[in-house]
Amino acid sequence: MTIEILYEDEYYIVVNKPSPMLTHPTQENRKEKENLLFAVRDQINLKLYPIHRLDRQTSGVIIFGKVPKAVTAIKLIWNTDLVKKEYFALVKGVILRGGKFEFPLKNENKKIQDAVTNYNPLEVYKDVSLVDVEIRTGRRHQIRRHFGRRMQHVIGDRRYGKKVHNNLFLEQYGLDRLFLHAHRLTFDHPYLMKRIVVNAPLMNDLKDVIKKLEST
């Protein structure tokens, strides 16, 4: 599989992660040989360093560092206003105006952490809404948990969502994964001293779902 490269310079490379590919090796998935980090490394023949990750079923923008100092530099600004991370999500329910989730979430060690998610509606299809989401913090499953807590779960979410609703989208729209896509990454480049905006086209499987929703 050839991974789509969205942006590249001497410090960073940004790619469009397909679903359901693992972003990079973790302790729990250390036996898996196929992951995005290794695939891009082999594609450009250069060692890469992870900066962040997306859930396996989430597609979209991922940035890797080409040198260790580049990773350190961008991590220093990662959860500040100098970096903006935006997603497309299809969620249950009718959302007519923008809003914010800012209730805390527990991490894997049960520690309570602040979590902020902004969202704005883009389109409503019967009883589901396509929303543009911006996360201001990077908590585990943040978007999925925030929307799920409000009974507006991300469609296709088998962990926090509703089985009957997910099965409906599988049967009628062919959606066999999470409808969550990181569509834009904006950051102030630590070395080039300019703002970089990278857009990731929506994957074809998610485009097909939207087309079917528009035709019904």
Disulfide bonds with the S-S distance in Angstrom:
none
